[in-house]
Amino acid sequence: MNVVAEADRAVSRQEGADTGRRNLLKLTGLGIAAMTGAMTTGSAFAQRQESLGDKWDKTFPKSSRVNHTKVVFKNRYGITLAADLYQPKGTRGKLAALAVSGPFGAVKEQSSGLYAQTMAERGFITLAFDPSYTGESGGEPRNVASADINTEDFSAAVDFLGLHPNVDRNRIGVIGICGLSGMALTAASSDSRIKAVATASMYDMSRSISRGYKDGYTLEQRHKIIDYLSQQRWVDAENGRYGLGYHEVPFDANGNIVKGQRVLPETLPSNADPVLAAFFDYYRTPRGFHPRSINSTTAWTATTPVSFFGFPMYANVGMISPRPILLIAGENAHSRYYSEDVYKGASDPKELLIVPGADHVDLYDQADKIPFDRLTAYFNRHLV
């Protein structure tokens, strides 16, 4: 049973029983907090948060320098998100805060949690969250990604942080890792409460899914994917459930659509592509495996690409200015061109940091390569 979904139903029952009071609270600041789910003192939210437990199940060691708490909050679509809140010990007054998520298909117990905990050690209050429909967050069906809703998730995280008593709501930034980077930039382009945004190993999921690696899909291939997705919708409608099987590289050597139940194979082929091998080494080995991670154990729903064909990420990236952007990419990363292209298209102030000797996946968890000093200096400079 999905404890998050079950707790969501408890929240709905509680909200239904308390409609009159909630309508009155809508007129107050307390009501705004309740509607966003930032206040978790109500019995239903307390039940939801308690159902998540507080067991340390991360892929990285727990720090003795921060306090960790599991929290829940709602986004604008009414989906309850689960997150890990990290607060530095021994600090006083209101602090700057960071919302962190990614990579695409990962969970907060993996890379985003590592970033969040490390930045909390450096004096920030941080929130690593599972995007809607994944991990411990709510939303049905499971294993769905949405360019729109996952962008909203970042703004909902800002809602939560801005209502936290220890956070200075005028000093909130975001970090997007890999495929959630595009959502972070898109959120910042329409949410001026985000005062600074940073990305690591950026992937533009709209561009990747709809156009392929380095825009390599032909027009015929793009139509072929759309036809497959369209026909899959008939299959899902007839079956009454959503089939799994989306692959980021959807064509086999013969040009046929690839279907399957896993993002990554059970075992790595002996002649595996280096990029596949790098992802496998993180998600499918003890280094980064997590049972709730889509990339570690299963696949996205087959129709997940639909919204990414119709929703270009960060189309309004120029609107982030005069707020700053920091783009971090590995020197040897196959995805490096995404960061470079955003840098070319974005307005000042902007920074592009290329990490020598690093590949795409190195920036997930290799502390000797992730430029935490630069991230700290960047946010200290701009979250003032």
C-alpha positions in Angstrom: 0.0 0.0 0.0 1.2 3.5 -0.8 1.1 5.2 2.7 1.3 8.6 1.0 -1.8 8.0 -1.1 -3.7 6.6 1.9 -2.7 9.6 4.1 -3.9 11.8 1.2 -7.3 10.3 1.5 -7.2 10.9 5.2 -6.4 14.6 4.5 -9.3 14.8 2.1 -11.7 13.3 4.6 -10.5 15.8 7.3 -10.9 18.7 4.8 -14.4 17.6 3.9 -15.4 17.5 7.5 -14.0 20.9 8.1 -15.1 22.8 5.1 -16.8 25.7 6.9 -13.8 26.4 9.1 -11.5 26.2 6.2 -13.6 28.7 4.1 -13.4 31.1 7.0 -9.6 30.7 7.3 -9.2 31.4 3.6 -9.6 35.0 4.5 -6.7 35.0 6.9 -2.9 34.4 6.8 -3.6 31.2 8.8 -5.9 30.1 6.0 -3.3 30.6 3.3 -0.9 28.5 5.3 -3.5 25.8 5.8 -4.4 25.7 2.1 -0.8 25.3 1.0 -0.3 22.5 3.5 2.6 24.3 5.1 1.0 24.0 8.5 1.0 20.3 9.4 -0.5 20.5 12.9 -3.9 19.3 11.9 -4.8 15.7 12.7 -4.9 14.6 9.0 -1.5 16.2 8.2 0.0 14.9 11.4 -1.2 11.4 10.4 0.3 11.8 7.0 3.7 13.0 8.3 3.8 10.3 10.9 3.1 7.6 8.3 6.4 8.6 6.6 8.3 7.9 9.7 11.7 9.3 10.4 14.0 6.4 9.6 17.3 7.3 8.0 17.1 5.5 4.6 19.3 7.8 2.5 22.1 6.8 0.2 24.5 9.1 2.1 25.6 9.2 5.7 23.6 11.3 8.2 25.3 14.5 9.3 25.7 15.3 13.0 25.8 19.0 12.2 22.2 19.3 11.1 18.7 18.5 12.3 16.6 16.4 9.9 12.8 16.2 9.9 10.3 14.7 7.4 7.6 17.1 6.4 4.6 17.3 4.0 3.0 20.2 2.2 0.6 20.7 -0.7 1.2 22.1 -4.2 -1.3 24.3 -6.1 -2.9 21.2 -7.6 -3.7 19.8 -4.2 -1.1 17.0 -4.4 0.7 16.4 -1.1 4.4 16.4 -1.4 6.9 14.7 1.0 10.2 16.2 1.8 13.2 16.2 4.1 13.9 19.4 6.0 17.5 20.0 7.0 18.4 22.8 9.5 21.9 23.7 10.7 22.4 23.2 14.4 23.4 26.0 16.7 22.0 28.9 14.6 19.8 31.8 15.6 17.5 34.1 13.8 15.9 33.7 10.4 18.1 32.0 7.8 18.3 31.8 4.0 16.7 28.7 2.5 17.0 26.4 -0.5 14.5 24.1 -2.2 16.2 21.1 -3.9 15.0 18.4 -6.2 16.3 16.0 -8.9 17.5 14.1 -10.8 14.6 13.0 -13.1 13.4 9.7 -11.8 15.4 10.0 -8.5 14.1 10.5 -5.0 15.1 12.8 -2.1 17.0 10.0 -0.5 19.5 10.2 -3.3 21.3 13.2 -4.9 19.0 16.0 -3.9 19.2 14.9 -0.2 22.9 15.0 -0.3 22.9 18.5 -1.7 20.3 19.6 0.8 22.2 18.2 3.8 25.5 19.6 2.7 24.1 23.0 2.1 22.5 22.9 5.6 25.9 22.2 7.1 26.9 25.4 5.4 24.2 27.5 7.1 21.1 27.2 5.0 17.7 25.7 5.8 17.1 23.3 3.0 14.2 21.2 1.7 14.8 18.2 -0.5 11.4 17.0 -2.0 10.0 14.2 -4.1 8.2 15.6 -7.1 4.5 14.8 -7.5 3.6 11.2 -8.4 7.0 9.9 -7.3 8.8 8.7 -4.1 6.8 9.4 -1.0 4.9 12.2 -2.5 1.3 11.9 -3.4 -0.5 11.9 -6.8 -2.1 9.1 -8.8 -1.3 7.3 -11.0 2.3 6.7 -9.9 5.5 7.1 -12.0 4.2 10.1 -13.9 6.2 13.2 -14.7 4.6 16.5 -15.8 6.5 19.5 -17.0 3.9 21.8 -15.6 3.1 20.1 -12.2 6.8 19.4 -11.4 7.5 23.1 -12.1 4.8 23.9 -9.6 6.4 21.6 -7.1 9.3 24.0 -6.8 7.0 27.0 -6.1 5.1 24.9 -3.5 8.4 24.1 -1.8 9.0 27.9 -1.7 5.5 28.3 -0.1 6.5 25.8 2.6 9.9 27.4 3.3 8.5 30.9 3.3 6.0 30.0 6.1 8.6 28.3 8.2 9.4 30.3 11.4 13.2 30.0 11.0 13.3 31.1 7.3 13.7 34.6 5.9 11.1 34.4 3.1 13.0 37.1 1.2 16.1 34.9 1.0 14.9 31.7 -0.8 16.7 30.0 -3.7 16.4 26.7 -5.6 18.7 24.0 -6.8 17.7 21.7 -9.7 19.7 18.6 -10.4 19.8 16.9 -13.8 16.2 16.6 -15.2 14.6 18.8 -12.5 16.9 21.7 -13.5 14.6 22.7 -16.3 11.7 22.8 -13.9 13.7 24.9 -11.4 14.5 27.4 -14.1 10.9 27.5 -15.3 9.6 28.0 -11.8 12.1 30.9 -11.3 10.9 32.5 -14.6 7.4 32.9 -13.2 8.0 33.1 -9.4 9.9 36.1 -8.3 10.1 34.8 -4.7 12.9 32.6 -6.0 15.8 35.0 -5.6 18.6 32.8 -7.1 18.6 29.5 -9.0 21.4 27.0 -9.5 21.5 23.9 -11.6 23.8 20.9 -11.6 24.3 18.5 -14.6 21.3 20.1 -16.2 19.0 18.2 -18.5 16.3 19.9 -20.5 13.6 17.2 -20.4 11.3 18.8 -22.9 14.1 19.1 -25.4 15.6 15.6 -24.6 12.2 13.8 -24.8 10.8 15.6 -27.8 14.0 16.1 -29.9 16.5 13.5 -28.7 20.1 13.8 -27.8 21.6 17.0 -29.4 18.3 17.4 -31.2 19.0 14.2 -33.2 15.5 13.1 -34.0 14.3 13.5 -37.5 10.8 14.9 -38.1 9.7 11.3 -39.0 11.0 10.0 -35.7 9.2 12.7 -33.8 5.9 11.8 -35.5 6.6 8.1 -34.8 6.9 8.8 -31.1 3.7 10.9 -31.1 1.8 8.2 -32.9 3.0 5.6 -30.4 2.0 7.8 -27.5 -1.4 8.4 -29.1 -2.1 4.7 -29.6 -0.9 3.9 -26.1 -3.6 6.2 -24.7 -6.2 3.9 -26.4 -4.5 0.9 -24.7 -4.5 2.6 -21.3 -8.1 3.7 -21.7 -9.2 0.2 -22.6 -7.3 -1.4 -19.8 -8.3 1.1 -17.2 -4.7 1.6 -16.0 -1.5 3.3 -17.2 1.1 1.0 -18.7 4.7 1.4 -17.9 7.5 1.6 -20.4 8.8 5.0 -21.3 12.5 5.0 -22.2 14.6 8.2 -22.6 16.1 6.5 -25.7 13.0 5.2 -27.3 14.4 3.7 -30.5 16.3 0.4 -30.9 19.0 -0.2 -33.5 16.3 -0.9 -36.1 14.4 2.3 -35.5 11.6 0.6 -33.6 10.0 2.0 -30.5 11.5 0.4 -27.3 9.0 -0.7 -24.7 9.9 -2.1 -21.3 9.2 -2.1 -17.6 12.6 -0.7 -16.5 14.5 2.6 -17.1 17.8 0.7 -16.6 18.5 -3.0 -17.3 18.8 -5.6 -14.6 22.4 -6.2 -15.6 24.8 -4.0 -17.5 25.7 -5.4 -21.0 29.4 -6.0 -21.6 29.5 -3.5 -24.4 27.3 -0.9 -22.7 27.4 2.7 -23.9 29.5 4.8 -21.4 26.5 7.0 -20.6 24.4 4.0 -19.8 27.2 2.6 -17.7 27.5 5.8 -15.7 23.8 5.9 -14.9 23.8 2.2 -14.1 26.7 2.6 -11.7 24.7 5.1 -9.7 21.2 3.9 -9.7 21.6 0.1 -9.9 24.5 -0.4 -7.4 24.8 0.3 -3.7 26.4 3.6 -4.5 23.0 5.2 -5.3 20.3 2.5 -5.4 17.0 3.3 -3.6 13.9 1.2 -3.8 11.6 4.1 -4.3 13.6 5.5 -7.2 12.0 5.0 -10.6 15.5 4.8 -12.2 16.6 2.2 -9.7 13.6 -0.2 -9.9 11.0 0.5 -12.5 9.9 2.8 -15.4 7.9 5.9 -16.1 4.3 5.5 -17.4 4.5 4.9 -21.1 2.7 8.2 -21.9 4.9 10.4 -19.7 6.4 12.1 -22.7 3.1 13.7 -23.7 3.4 16.9 -21.6 7.0 17.4 -22.6 6.2 17.5 -26.3 3.7 20.3 -25.6 5.6 22.2 -22.8 9.0 23.7 -23.7 10.9 24.2 -20.5 12.3 27.7 -19.5 10.9 29.3 -22.7 10.9 32.6 -20.7 14.3 32.2 -19.1 15.0 35.9 -19.7 12.3 36.7 -17.1 14.6 35.4 -14.3 16.8 38.5 -14.7 17.8 40.5 -12.7 17.8 37.5 -10.4 20.9 35.3 -11.0 21.5 31.9 -12.5 24.4 29.5 -11.8 24.8 26.6 -14.3 27.2 23.8 -13.2 28.2 21.1 -15.6 31.0 18.5 -15.8 33.7 18.9 -18.3 33.1 15.4 -19.7 29.4 15.3 -19.3 27.3 14.2 -22.3 24.7 16.8 -21.1 27.1 19.7 -21.0 25.5 21.4 -24.0 22.2 21.9 -22.2 23.9 24.2 -19.6 25.9 26.0 -22.3 22.8 26.7 -24.4 20.9 28.0 -21.4 23.9 30.2 -20.6 23.8 31.7 -24.1 20.1 32.4 -24.0 19.8 33.7 -20.5 20.2 37.3 -19.4 22.7 38.6 -16.9 23.5 38.0 -14.2 24.5 34.5 -15.1 27.4 32.1 -14.4 28.6 28.9 -16.2 30.8 26.7 -14.1 32.5 23.7 -15.9 33.9 21.2 -13.4 37.2 19.8 -14.7 37.3 16.1 -15.1 33.7 15.5 -14.1 31.1 13.6 -16.0 27.3 14.0 -15.7 26.8 11.5 -12.9 29.8 12.6 -10.9 27.9 15.7 -9.9 25.2 13.5 -8.3 27.3 12.4 -5.3 31.0 12.8 -5.7 31.8 15.4 -3.0 35.3 16.0 -4.3 33.8 17.2 -7.6 30.6 18.9 -6.6 31.6 22.6 -6.2 29.9 23.1 -2.8 32.2 26.0 -2.0 31.1 27.8 -5.1 27.4 27.0 -4.4 27.8 28.4 -0.9 29.5 31.6 -2.0 26.9 32.0 -4.8 23.9 31.8 -2.5 25.5 33.8 0.3 26.2 36.6 -2.2 22.7 36.6 -3.8 20.4 35.6 -0.9 20.9 38.8 1.1 
